[in-house]
């Protein structure tokens, strides 16, 4: 089995869009206030560029796109970034890809000079929350004021 993690290519936009929306629906993330509804989901490679201090990584298994994870400044902040849209197809879970994607995004965040990384998610995403806790994210009582995902019910932050 060949597991590869690389920055998104334009030709992967449609596949990643479908994965984000399918996996989001699996966990109830449907409609406004959830990541799968963000406009960027339609063309991730256009939004996530190093010029924007952002990165979206795609995971493949034996050449098949199985998920991804991104990182971008939180509302154009130079200090706080956001871990975004970690979504993996069921067949790729439990292989360490979520951790590999997350750690690569956090390394990128450090290279870009961010001091903190924020994320929001859903309490139904138990495996993701466990992963985030293991890599050092701490729970917040409320979202950061500038967060746009008002329907999420778990908020976390990590010092970098």
C-alpha positions as CSV (number, residue, x, y, z in Angstrom):
1,X,0.0,0.0,0.0
2,X,1.4,3.4,-1.0
3,X,0.3,6.3,1.2
4,X,1.2,9.7,-0.2
5,X,0.5,13.2,1.2
6,X,1.1,16.2,-1.2
7,X,-0.2,19.7,-1.8
8,X,-3.5,19.8,-3.7
9,X,-3.4,20.0,-7.5
10,X,-6.1,21.8,-9.5
11,X,-7.2,18.5,-11.1
12,X,-8.0,17.1,-7.6
13,X,-10.5,19.9,-6.7
14,X,-13.6,18.0,-7.7
15,X,-12.6,14.8,-5.9
16,X,-11.7,16.7,-2.7
17,X,-15.0,18.7,-2.9
18,X,-16.9,15.4,-3.2
19,X,-15.0,13.9,-0.3
20,X,-15.5,16.9,2.0
21,X,-19.3,17.0,1.2
22,X,-19.8,13.3,1.5
23,X,-17.8,12.9,4.8
24,X,-19.4,16.1,6.1
25,X,-22.9,14.7,5.5
26,X,-21.9,11.4,7.2
27,X,-21.3,13.4,10.4
28,X,-24.2,15.8,10.0
29,X,-22.2,18.8,8.8
30,X,-24.8,20.0,6.2
31,X,-25.8,23.6,5.5
32,X,-24.6,27.0,6.6
33,X,-22.2,27.2,9.5
34,X,-20.3,24.0,8.5
35,X,-17.0,23.7,6.6
36,X,-18.4,21.7,3.7
37,X,-20.7,24.7,2.8
38,X,-17.8,27.1,2.4
39,X,-17.3,28.5,-1.1
40,X,-13.6,27.4,-1.1
41,X,-14.7,23.8,-1.2
42,X,-15.5,24.0,-4.9
43,X,-11.9,24.9,-5.8
44,X,-9.6,24.2,-2.9
45,X,-6.4,24.6,-5.0
46,X,-7.3,28.2,-5.8
47,X,-7.8,29.2,-2.1
48,X,-4.9,27.3,-0.5
49,X,-1.7,28.7,-1.9
50,X,1.6,29.6,-0.2
51,X,1.1,33.2,-1.3
52,X,-1.9,33.2,1.0
53,X,0.1,31.5,3.8
54,X,-2.1,28.5,3.4
55,X,-1.8,24.9,2.4
56,X,-4.2,22.1,1.6
57,X,-2.7,18.6,1.6
58,X,-4.3,15.6,-0.2
59,X,-3.8,12.0,0.9
60,X,-3.7,9.2,-1.7
61,X,-3.6,5.5,-1.3
62,X,-2.3,3.6,-4.3
63,X,-3.0,6.7,-6.4
64,X,-6.6,7.2,-5.2
65,X,-7.6,10.4,-3.4
66,X,-9.0,9.5,0.0
67,X,-9.0,12.8,1.9
68,X,-7.2,15.9,2.9
69,X,-6.5,18.6,5.5
70,X,-5.7,22.3,5.2
71,X,-4.3,25.2,7.1
72,X,-4.9,28.9,6.5
73,X,-4.7,32.2,8.5
74,X,-7.8,32.7,10.7
75,X,-9.4,35.8,9.1
76,X,-6.2,37.1,7.6
77,X,-4.4,36.9,11.0
78,X,-0.6,36.8,11.0
79,X,-0.6,35.2,14.4
80,X,-3.4,32.6,14.5
81,X,-4.0,30.0,11.8
82,X,-6.8,27.5,11.5
83,X,-6.6,23.8,10.8
84,X,-9.3,23.2,8.2
85,X,-11.3,20.5,6.5
86,X,-9.7,17.3,7.7
87,X,-11.9,14.8,6.0
88,X,-11.0,11.2,5.2
89,X,-13.1,8.5,3.4
90,X,-14.0,5.5,5.7
91,X,-11.6,3.1,4.0
92,X,-8.6,5.4,4.8
93,X,-9.4,5.9,8.5
94,X,-7.3,4.2,11.2
95,X,-4.1,4.2,9.0
96,X,-2.5,7.3,10.6
97,X,-3.3,9.5,7.7
98,X,-5.2,12.0,9.8
99,X,-2.2,12.4,12.1
100,X,0.2,12.6,9.2
101,X,-1.9,15.4,7.5
102,X,-2.4,17.3,10.8
103,X,1.3,17.2,11.7
104,X,2.3,18.3,8.2
105,X,-0.1,21.3,8.4
106,X,1.2,22.2,11.9
107,X,4.8,22.1,10.6
108,X,3.7,24.4,7.7
109,X,2.1,26.8,10.3
110,X,5.3,27.0,12.3
111,X,7.2,27.8,9.1
112,X,4.8,30.6,8.3
113,X,5.4,32.1,11.7
114,X,2.0,31.5,13.3
115,X,2.0,31.2,17.1
116,X,-1.4,29.5,17.6
117,X,-3.6,27.1,15.6
118,X,-7.4,27.1,16.1
119,X,-9.9,24.5,14.9
120,X,-13.6,23.9,15.2
121,X,-15.4,20.6,14.7
122,X,-18.4,18.5,15.7
123,X,-18.7,16.5,18.9
124,X,-19.8,13.6,16.6
125,X,-16.3,13.4,15.1
126,X,-14.9,11.4,18.1
127,X,-11.8,10.1,16.3
128,X,-10.8,13.5,15.0
129,X,-11.2,15.1,18.5
130,X,-9.0,12.3,20.0
131,X,-6.4,13.0,17.4
132,X,-6.4,16.7,18.0
133,X,-6.1,16.1,21.8
134,X,-3.1,13.7,21.2
135,X,-1.2,16.3,19.1
136,X,-1.7,19.0,21.8
137,X,-4.9,20.9,21.0
138,X,-6.8,22.1,24.1
139,X,-10.6,22.6,24.3
140,X,-12.1,26.1,24.4
141,X,-15.4,27.0,26.0
142,X,-16.5,29.0,23.0
143,X,-15.4,29.7,19.4
144,X,-12.9,32.4,18.7
145,X,-15.0,35.4,17.8
146,X,-13.9,35.5,14.2
147,X,-14.8,31.9,13.4
148,X,-17.4,31.5,10.6
149,X,-18.5,28.0,11.5
150,X,-21.3,28.9,13.9
151,X,-22.8,25.4,13.8
152,X,-19.8,23.6,15.1
153,X,-19.9,22.6,18.8
154,X,-16.2,21.8,19.6
155,X,-13.5,24.5,19.6
156,X,-9.8,23.9,20.2
157,X,-6.5,25.7,20.1
158,X,-2.8,24.8,20.2
159,X,0.2,26.9,20.8
160,X,2.9,26.4,18.1
